[in-house]
Amino acid sequence: SLLEDTEGSLWIGAESFLVRRTEDGRVTRFTTRNGVPDDPIRALALDREGRVWAATSNQVMRLVEHPGEEGRIVSEIYRCGVELPSDRITTRFASSRGSLWVGLYRGGVAELTPGSSGTPGRIKLHPVPEGSTDHSITAIGEDPGGSIWLGTESSGALRLARDVFTPFGESEGLTEPRIASILETRSGDLCAIASNHRIYRFLGDGFYPIRPDVPDREVAGSWGWNQWTFQDHAGDWWVATTKGVYRFAKVRQVDDLGRLRPVAHYTRETGLSGDDVFRLFEDSEHNVWIATLDQGESALTRWDRATGAFHRYTVHDGLPLEAATAFQEDRQGDLWLGVYLGGLVRYRAGRFEKFGDPNGGMIRALHLDRSGRLWVATSLDGVVRIDDPSSPSPSFMHYRAASGLSSDHAASLTEDSLGRIYVGTDRGVDRLDPSTGGVRHFTMADGLPNNYVNVAYR
C-alpha cells in the first residue's frame, strides 16, 4: 500500500514493516519495535486532519506525527475481536468528515472518529440492514452529500444516510442524563449544565465536568432549566439553587469554579422574593432578574447592578401571581416574561402588561430573532410569533401541529445563521423557515438520541 501525506512524504506499507520516504529522499523504516504489527500493511489512509492511518487484516491504527527512528509511531489501535466485532477487516475508507470507515467481514461497518489532545477516539457500529443476505462489506465510498455507500459481496450496494445530529452522552463525558441549559462562556467555551449543577465544558471530542462549590444540600429539589445558572457580562457566575443564588467572582476559566468559594449567597433574608430559584436573566442594563417558585404575592426580584439592592415585584405592580418561566428583551429594551400558567407579560416603564391566552399552557422559551421578531414556545399551543413586540397592541401569529409543526408542545427555540427557527418539541426538532412557512422535521431517525428536546442553543 502507498500514501502521500500532507507534507509530501510517501508512506509504504510492506509485509511486516512500514516505510516513510520524505521529499528530500530520506527513508525511515518502522518495525515491531516502533509498535508496527508483524502483519502486512494492507491499507493506508489520510483523515481530514492530515493524520495517517494504517490497517492490517485485523487491526487499524493511527500513526503519530513525525515519529523518530527509535520511537513508537502507533497511537490509537482498534483490533478485531476486541474493539471491532469481527475477525477480519475487508476494506477501509477515510471520509470527508474526518472519520475512518472500516468494512468488517460479517460485521457491517465501523466508523472510527479519531481522538485529539490525548482523548480517545470513538467507535460507532453500523450493522447491515435486516433482510440483507450478505453481511460482508467489500467497498466503501462517499457521495457529494456526505452519505456513505457500501458495496457487498453479493447483495448490491447499500447507502447510509448522513446523520444530521451528533449525540453526546455518557461515553463522551456527560454522566448526567438531564441537561438543564447550554451556554457559552465569556471566553468562548461551550458548556452544558446538568440538573445537579455540574457544568460540563466541551473540549472538541467530549465534555469535562466542573462542580461549583455549592453545598450538596442546596442541589436537592432544584429543577429549573434554560435561563438558569449563567455567567454575566462581567464574568461572574450565578448559580441557582433551592436555597437561593450563589454568586462566584470572575474566573479566568470555567474550570476554576470548582476551586473557588462564592463571594455572595442571596436568599429571602437578603432580599429575594423566595429561596427556590427557577430562572435567572441579565438584561441590557446588566441588572439580574430572579424568578422564584415560593408561594406569596411576590415571585420576581430584580438585582440592581449599580446599587446592589434588590427590588421585589408583586401583584400590585401588575405582575401575575406566578413564577416567570422565560425572559427576553426586545429591541426597544422592553422586557418580556413568560409565566408558569400561561400567557405573556411585558415590562415597560415600570409596569407589567399582560398578553396572550393562559390556555396555551406554560411559556417554555422566548427568542428574539435577527429581524426583531419575538418567538414564543408554549406547552399546549405550539409557537407564537410577534412581529411588532414594541407595539401598544402586538399581533400574534400561531404555528401549530395543524399548520405543519410536529407537535403543539414546543419546549425550546433557537435560530441558525440563515434565519431559520429550530423548535424543540416532544416529537423531535422542527426547522421552520419564516420566509416560506415550510417545516422540516428531525427525529431519532436523523440521529437525535431522544425525541424530547428540552433546551437548544446556537
Disulfide bonds with the S-S distance in Angstrom:
none
